[in-house]
Amino acid sequence: MRASPGMLSEGVTPDWLAGEPVWFSGSAGRDRRRPHALLVVHLLSHQTHHRGQVHADAHRRRANAPGGTDLMLIVWCRAAPPGAVTERQR
């Protein structure tokens, strides 16, 4: 099966976002329940944290990711023809 751009979001409806999955938390030692909407926000927020870690590590190593750490810019810079001017170079 090939992934499509909307594949992950196709099942996201207001009813789904309001739903509350239940799972057992080993750290809390009990079942936990949170709305899907809160979990989605956490997922998006947490990925920002990891992008910050990548940026800090690249800066510490004096590495310079072409176009920054935004996935769409990294893909664009790799697809750009040799000699193309990136946003960072402007």
N, CA and C atoms as an extended XYZ file, in Angstrom:
270
Properties=species:S:1:pos:R:3:atomname:S:1:resname:S:1:resid:I:1 pbc="F F F"
N         0.841       -1.183        0.000 N   MET     1
C         0.000        0.000        0.000 CA  MET     1
C         0.884        1.243        0.000 C   MET     1
N         0.598        2.163       -0.864 N   ARG     2
C         1.349        3.413       -0.932 CA  ARG     2
C         0.676        4.462       -0.068 C   ARG     2
N         1.491        5.263        0.604 N   ALA     3
C         0.955        6.337        1.450 CA  ALA     3
C         0.538        7.507        0.575 C   ALA     3
N        -0.556        8.123        0.931 N   SER     4
C        -0.994        9.328        0.241 CA  SER     4
C        -0.896       10.491        1.227 C   SER     4
N        -0.770       11.735        0.722 N   PRO     5
C        -0.618       12.884        1.629 CA  PRO     5
C        -1.711       12.985        2.686 C   PRO     5
N        -2.934       12.622        2.356 N   GLY     6
C        -4.025       12.745        3.324 CA  GLY     6
C        -4.316       11.470        4.091 C   GLY     6
N        -3.480       10.454        3.892 N   MET     7
C        -3.768        9.143        4.465 CA  MET     7
C        -3.995        9.189        5.975 C   MET     7
N        -3.138        9.886        6.688 N   LEU     8
C        -3.271        9.934        8.141 CA  LEU     8
C        -4.466       10.770        8.584 C   LEU     8
N        -4.808       11.770        7.811 N   SER     9
C        -5.877       12.663        8.247 CA  SER     9
C        -7.264       12.250        7.751 C   SER     9
N        -7.344       11.272        6.873 N   GLU    10
C        -8.651       10.897        6.314 CA  GLU    10
C        -9.630       10.411        7.376 C   GLU    10
N        -9.145        9.758        8.429 N   GLY    11
C       -10.030        9.251        9.465 CA  GLY    11
C       -10.246       10.215       10.606 C   GLY    11
N        -9.652       11.400       10.523 N   VAL    12
C        -9.776       12.370       11.609 CA  VAL    12
C       -11.052       13.187       11.396 C   VAL    12
N       -12.000       12.963       12.275 N   THR    13
C       -13.276       13.676       12.229 CA  THR    13
C       -13.488       14.328       13.591 C   THR    13
N       -14.417       15.263       13.698 N   PRO    14
C       -14.692       15.845       15.014 CA  PRO    14
C       -15.045       14.786       16.067 C   PRO    14
N       -15.792       13.762       15.650 N   ASP    15
C       -16.128       12.697       16.603 CA  ASP    15
C       -14.880       11.939       17.054 C   ASP    15
N       -13.978       11.653       16.099 N   TRP    16
C       -12.749       10.944       16.459 CA  TRP    16
C       -11.905       11.793       17.408 C   TRP    16
N       -11.771       13.085       17.116 N   LEU    17
C       -10.976       13.976       17.976 CA  LEU    17
C       -11.545       14.043       19.387 C   LEU    17
N       -12.856       13.934       19.510 N   ALA    18
C       -13.489       13.992       20.831 CA  ALA    18
C       -13.377       12.660       21.582 C   ALA    18
N       -13.086       11.585       20.843 N   GLY    19
C       -12.973       10.269       21.475 CA  GLY    19
C       -11.804       10.205       22.449 C   GLY    19
N       -11.903        9.311       23.415 N   GLU    20
C       -10.858        9.172       24.431 CA  GLU    20
C       -10.351        7.739       24.500 C   GLU    20
N        -9.180        7.478       23.921 N   PRO    21
C        -8.618        6.137       24.055 CA  PRO    21
C        -8.160        5.905       25.499 C   PRO    21
N        -8.148        4.646       25.897 N   VAL    22
C        -7.705        4.268       27.244 CA  VAL    22
C        -6.493        3.355       27.088 C   VAL    22
N        -5.451        3.600       27.877 N   TRP    23
C        -4.265        2.757       27.864 CA  TRP    23
C        -3.704        2.653       29.269 C   TRP    23
N        -2.915        1.623       29.488 N   PHE    24
C        -2.284        1.458       30.785 CA  PHE    24
C        -0.941        2.161       30.772 C   PHE    24
N        -0.722        3.040       31.733 N   SER    25
C         0.536        3.758       31.876 CA  SER    25
C         1.392        3.055       32.924 C   SER    25
N         2.521        2.534       32.490 N   GLY    26
C         3.429        1.886       33.427 CA  GLY    26
C         3.987        2.856       34.446 C   GLY    26
N         4.267        4.103       34.024 N   SER    27
C         4.833        5.081       34.962 CA  SER    27
C         3.815        5.525       36.008 C   SER    27
N         2.537        5.622       35.617 N   ALA    28
C         1.498        6.025       36.571 CA  ALA    28
C         0.919        4.814       37.309 C   ALA    28
N         1.117        3.618       36.740 N   GLY    29
C         0.603        2.410       37.367 CA  GLY    29
C        -0.905        2.272       37.294 C   GLY    29
N        -1.517        2.915       36.299 N   ARG    30
C        -2.974        2.845       36.171 CA  ARG    30
C        -3.393        3.158       34.739 C   ARG    30
N        -4.651        2.917       34.458 N   ASP    31
C        -5.182        3.280       33.142 CA  ASP    31
C        -5.197        4.790       33.011 C   ASP    31
N        -4.932        5.255       31.796 N   ARG    32
C        -4.990        6.696       31.495 CA  ARG    32
C        -6.002        6.907       30.387 C   ARG    32
N        -6.574        8.085       30.331 N   ARG    33
C        -7.567        8.433       29.316 CA  ARG    33
C        -7.340        9.900       28.940 C   ARG    33
N        -7.194       10.152       27.673 N   ARG    34
C        -7.023       11.521       27.180 CA  ARG    34
C        -7.735       11.643       25.831 C   ARG    34
N        -8.275       12.817       25.501 N   PRO    35
C        -8.925       12.998       24.196 CA  PRO    35
C        -7.900       12.858       23.063 C   PRO    35
N        -8.340       12.294       21.952 N   HIS    36
C        -7.482       12.204       20.776 CA  HIS    36
C        -6.917       13.580       20.421 C   HIS    36
N        -7.748       14.622       20.521 N   ALA    37
C        -7.306       15.971       20.146 CA  ALA    37
C        -6.075       16.386       20.949 C   ALA    37
N        -6.065       16.101       22.237 N   LEU    38
C        -4.916       16.446       23.073 CA  LEU    38
C        -3.691       15.644       22.662 C   LEU    38
N        -3.889       14.383       22.313 N   LEU    39
C        -2.768       13.543       21.897 CA  LEU    39
C        -2.181       14.022       20.565 C   LEU    39
N        -3.048       14.481       19.650 N   VAL    40
C        -2.565       15.017       18.374 CA  VAL    40
C        -1.737       16.276       18.614 C   VAL    40
N        -2.216       17.168       19.461 N   VAL    41
C        -1.472       18.391       19.779 CA  VAL    41
C        -0.126       18.033       20.407 C   VAL    41
N        -0.118       17.064       21.309 N   HIS    42
C         1.137       16.635       21.936 CA  HIS    42
C         2.109       16.095       20.887 C   HIS    42
N         1.606       15.276       19.969 N   LEU    43
C         2.453       14.711       18.925 CA  LEU    43
C         3.114       15.811       18.100 C   LEU    43
N         2.329       16.792       17.674 N   LEU    44
C         2.877       17.883       16.866 CA  LEU    44
C         3.839       18.748       17.675 C   LEU    44
N         3.508       18.998       18.908 N   SER    45
C         4.372       19.795       19.776 CA  SER    45
C         5.681       19.064       20.061 C   SER    45
N         5.605       17.769       20.298 N   HIS    46
C         6.794       16.999       20.644 CA  HIS    46
C         7.756       16.886       19.466 C   HIS    46
N         7.235       16.822       18.244 N   GLN    47
C         8.135       16.767       17.095 CA  GLN    47
C         8.917       18.069       16.968 C   GLN    47
N         8.338       19.175       17.397 N   THR    48
C         9.059       20.450       17.399 CA  THR    48
C        10.243       20.374       18.352 C   THR    48
N        10.050       19.731       19.493 N   HIS    49
C        11.128       19.530       20.457 CA  HIS    49
C        12.290       18.777       19.807 C   HIS    49
N        11.974       17.719       19.063 N   HIS    50
C        13.035       16.935       18.428 CA  HIS    50
C        13.709       17.702       17.303 C   HIS    50
N        12.968       18.532       16.577 N   ARG    51
C        13.600       19.374       15.553 CA  ARG    51
C        14.569       20.345       16.214 C   ARG    51
N        14.212       20.842       17.392 N   GLY    52
C        15.121       21.720       18.131 CA  GLY    52
C        16.386       20.993       18.540 C   GLY    52
N        16.261       19.730       18.929 N   GLN    53
C        17.441       18.943       19.278 CA  GLN    53
C        18.347       18.760       18.065 C   GLN    53
N        17.758       18.473       16.905 N   VAL    54
C        18.552       18.317       15.682 CA  VAL    54
C        19.264       19.619       15.357 C   VAL    54
N        18.555       20.739       15.463 N   HIS    55
C        19.151       22.045       15.177 CA  HIS    55
C        20.308       22.332       16.137 C   HIS    55
N        20.099       22.090       17.437 N   ALA    56
C        21.150       22.354       18.430 CA  ALA    56
C        22.372       21.484       18.174 C   ALA    56
N        22.148       20.212       17.839 N   ASP    57
C        23.267       19.318       17.571 CA  ASP    57
C        24.016       19.751       16.317 C   ASP    57
N        23.282       20.118       15.261 N   ALA    58
C        23.931       20.584       14.027 CA  ALA    58
C        24.725       21.860       14.302 C   ALA    58
N        24.165       22.761       15.088 N   HIS    59
C        24.865       24.000       15.425 CA  HIS    59
C        26.135       23.707       16.226 C   HIS    59
N        26.031       22.798       17.184 N   ARG    60
C        27.173       22.423       18.007 CA  ARG    60
C        28.289       21.829       17.146 C   ARG    60
N        27.907       21.086       16.133 N   ARG    61
C        28.901       20.464       15.245 CA  ARG    61
C        29.307       21.394       14.103 C   ARG    61
N        28.734       22.575       14.109 N   ARG    62
C        28.957       23.560       13.056 CA  ARG    62
C        28.527       23.038       11.684 C   ARG    62
N        27.548       22.141       11.703 N   ALA    63
C        26.977       21.630       10.455 CA  ALA    63
C        25.936       22.630        9.963 C   ALA    63
N        25.714       22.649        8.690 N   ASN    64
C        24.762       23.591        8.124 CA  ASN    64
C        23.828       22.839        7.186 C   ASN    64
N        22.670       22.443        7.696 N   ALA    65
C        21.706       21.750        6.851 CA  ALA    65
C        21.187       22.725        5.804 C   ALA    65
N        21.308       22.387        4.510 N   PRO    66
C        20.835       23.315        3.479 CA  PRO    66
C        19.342       23.567        3.623 C   PRO    66
N        18.965       24.816        3.756 N   GLY    67
C        17.561       25.163        3.867 CA  GLY    67
C        16.998       25.037        5.267 C   GLY    67
N        17.796       24.619        6.235 N   GLY    68
C        17.324       24.489        7.605 CA  GLY    68
C        16.906       23.060        7.912 C   GLY    68
N        16.102       22.888        8.952 N   THR    69
C        15.687       21.554        9.369 CA  THR    69
C        14.241       21.244        9.006 C   THR    69
N        13.590       22.100        8.239 N   ASP    70
C        12.227       21.826        7.790 CA  ASP    70
C        12.269       20.758        6.710 C   ASP    70
N        11.530       19.669        6.913 N   LEU    71
C        11.566       18.551        5.980 CA  LEU    71
C        11.297       18.991        4.554 C   LEU    71
N        10.290       19.862        4.351 N   MET    72
C         9.969       20.264        2.977 CA  MET    72
C        11.132       21.016        2.333 C   MET    72
N        11.896       21.777        3.110 N   LEU    73
C        13.035       22.489        2.547 CA  LEU    73
C        14.204       21.554        2.285 C   LEU    73
N        14.403       20.574        3.150 N   ILE    74
C        15.483       19.607        2.931 CA  ILE    74
C        15.212       18.840        1.648 C   ILE    74
N        13.975       18.394        1.454 N   VAL    75
C        13.619       17.662        0.242 CA  VAL    75
C        13.793       18.564       -0.966 C   VAL    75
N        13.348       19.832       -0.879 N   TRP    76
C        13.482       20.759       -2.002 CA  TRP    76
C        14.940       20.990       -2.335 C   TRP    76
N        15.793       21.181       -1.329 N   CYS    77
C        17.207       21.450       -1.585 CA  CYS    77
C        17.882       20.254       -2.228 C   CYS    77
N        17.497       19.053       -1.834 N   ARG    78
C        18.093       17.858       -2.448 CA  ARG    78
C        17.604       17.690       -3.883 C   ARG    78
N        16.399       18.138       -4.161 N   ALA    79
C        15.845       17.994       -5.504 CA  ALA    79
C        16.261       19.140       -6.424 C   ALA    79
N        16.780       20.219       -5.842 N   ALA    80
C        17.160       21.386       -6.643 CA  ALA    80
C        18.351       21.038       -7.537 C   ALA    80
N        18.375       21.600       -8.728 N   PRO    81
C        19.508       21.331       -9.618 CA  PRO    81
C        20.793       21.922       -9.044 C   PRO    81
N        21.940       21.364       -9.393 N   PRO    82
C        23.215       21.901       -8.895 CA  PRO    82
C        23.331       23.385       -9.213 C   PRO    82
N        23.783       24.155       -8.245 N   GLY    83
C        23.956       25.589       -8.423 CA  GLY    83
C        22.728       26.417       -8.107 C   GLY    83
N        21.597       25.776       -7.794 N   ALA    84
C        20.385       26.518       -7.449 CA  ALA    84
C        20.599       27.257       -6.135 C   ALA    84
N        20.026       28.429       -6.031 N   VAL    85
C        20.156       29.237       -4.833 CA  VAL    85
C        19.061       28.851       -3.846 C   VAL    85
N        19.430       28.477       -2.640 N   THR    86
C        18.451       28.123       -1.621 CA  THR    86
C        18.053       29.371       -0.857 C   THR    86
N        16.958       29.277       -0.098 N   GLU    87
C        16.488       30.400        0.720 CA  GLU    87
C        17.575       30.866        1.685 C   GLU    87
N        18.292       29.921        2.270 N   ARG    88
C        19.322       30.259        3.243 CA  ARG    88
C        20.444       31.070        2.608 C   ARG    88
N        20.721       30.862        1.314 N   GLN    89
C        21.811       31.555        0.632 CA  GLN    89
C        21.419       32.949        0.175 C   GLN    89
N        20.119       33.268        0.183 N   ARG    90
C        19.677       34.584       -0.299 CA  ARG    90
C        19.959       35.660        0.691 C   ARG    90
